[in-house]
Amino acid sequence: QVQLVESGGGLVQAGGSLRLSCATSGITFRGNAMRWFRQGPGKQREFAAFISSSGSTAYATSVKGRFTISRDNAKNTVDLQMNSLRPEDTGVYYCNVQHQGRDYWGQGTQVTVSS
């Protein structure tokens, strides 16, 4: 059974930082690409960051240069370091993996950035 559990969200002032983590189980973690998505209030869920099984990364334009995705294959975790946070970064952040043709999501973690 594939499980993704996000943690690390919270309330932070604009310009601050947060580090999100996603713990995974039920997959061969090192062989899977991982993604972070986010969903702001009243908005659709959108892509934020990607890391391949080999460690290559890609970012949405809106977060490039501020967010860093990383993975720890020994711990089966994927992290999202978020710096220079803005109020528009507010939302629920979700970890995602595509496994055997299906999308799996965590329950999400709330990030709120105050101005």
N, C-alpha and C positions, 0 to 999 in steps of 0.2 A: 504494500500500500504506500503510495507516494504521499509524503507530507512535507509541507513547507511552513515554517513558523518564523514570522518576522518579529523583530524587537528593536528597541532603540529610539522610537519616536518620542515626541514631546513638544513642549512649548519653548520657543527660543525667540530672542529679539532679532530683528533684521541685522544682517552682518555677522550673525553668529554661525555656529557649526553644530552639526549632529552627525552621528555615525549609526547607520542602520545595519542590522545583521539579519541574515536569513539562514536558519538551520534546516537542513534537508535530510530526509530519510526515504528509503524505498527505491532509490535509484543508484546507479553507478555514477556517483557525482563527478568523478574526474573525466568521464566521457561525455558529459553534457554541457552545452552552452547554457548560460543563465541570463536572465533579464530582470530589470527593475522597471515597473510601470508606476504611474501615479494618477490619481483622480482628484481634481480640485472640486470645490463645492459647485454644484450645478453644471459640471463639465463631464465630458466623456473621458474614459480612461485613456492615458497616452503613454507612449514609450518614453523611458528616461535613459536607460543605459543597458549595455550588452557586454558580456564577456564570453569568449569562446572557450572551448575545452583546453585550448593551447595558451590562453591568456590574452588573446587579441581583444581589444575593446572598441566600442563605438558609443557615441552619446547623441542625444537630442541636441539640436542647436541651442535650445533654451538653457541647457545645463552645462554645456561644454566649457571647460576651463574652471568650473566651480565644483563639479562632482567628480568623484573617482570611484570606479567599481573595481573590486578585487575579489579574489577567491582563495580559499585555503583548502586544498584537496585532502589534507590530513584530518581536518575537522569537519569536512563536508559543509562548509559555510561560504556564503557570498555576502560581501559587505558593500555598503554604499556610503562613502565619506562625502558629506555635503558641507561645503564652505560658502561663505559670503551669501548666506541665505536671504531670500527676498520674500515679502508677503505673498507674492504670486507662486511661491513654492509650496504654499499651504495645501494640504490634501492628505489623502490616504495613500500610502506607498505599499505596493504589492511586489512580491517576489514571484517569478514565473519560470517554469521549465516546460519544454516540449518533449514529451517522452512517449515513444511508441505511438506517434501520430495524434497525441492528445495534449491539450494544454492543462497544466496544473497551476493552481494559485494558492497562495497563503491567505490568511484571514485579513492581512493588512495591518499597518501600524500608522497611527495618526501623527502627522507633522503639522504644527501650527507656528507660523512665523508672524510675530507682531511687529507693527511699524513704529 
